[in-house]
Amino acid sequence: MLFSTIFRNNLAEHRRVMEEMDALEEEFAHAAASCVEAISGGGKIMFFGNGGSASDAQHLATELSVRYIKDRPAIAAIAITTDSSVLTATANDMGYEEVFARQIEALGRPGDVAIGISTSGKSPNVLRALDRAKTQGMVTIGLSGADGGPMKDFTDHILEVPSRTTARIQEMHITLGHMLCAAIEQKLGLVEE
């Protein structure tokens, strides 16, 4: 009985959040257009986040740089969550709040896109990186939950999943990320619509 209740309750909550995602359509279109513009102009997309959001960053960067739907030319995307030497040196020498901002400073260029992922919208290192990206002329996109937290003050486009439950927010982040990959591939003419 317990397992069935958990199963039904989680699916019901997932469905409720999914139904409320329609409100993000316009902001999603703006974010996707910014990504397409960056790639079309020779730029790149940089993903970052902590914990599960770091895994999402890696997942989405891989979908773009390798393939999402089918084989096609590579799309310039990187997760700046993966270089253990850079992450640990920065954390040790400059503090953990700088682990993503330092890489944005080193690798980001005007016209590139920085996508910060934080279920709360409050992660200091994500906010610092988004702030640094803005000062470097990058387009900033945030994936968050609930009301976006302070992240909304650091982003050009923010996709706020209408939930305060971390698991539901993460599920929607990967859904939004997959839709973003599909939109980029199709708009660039790399796969059929």
Disulfide bonds with the S-S distance in Angstrom:
none
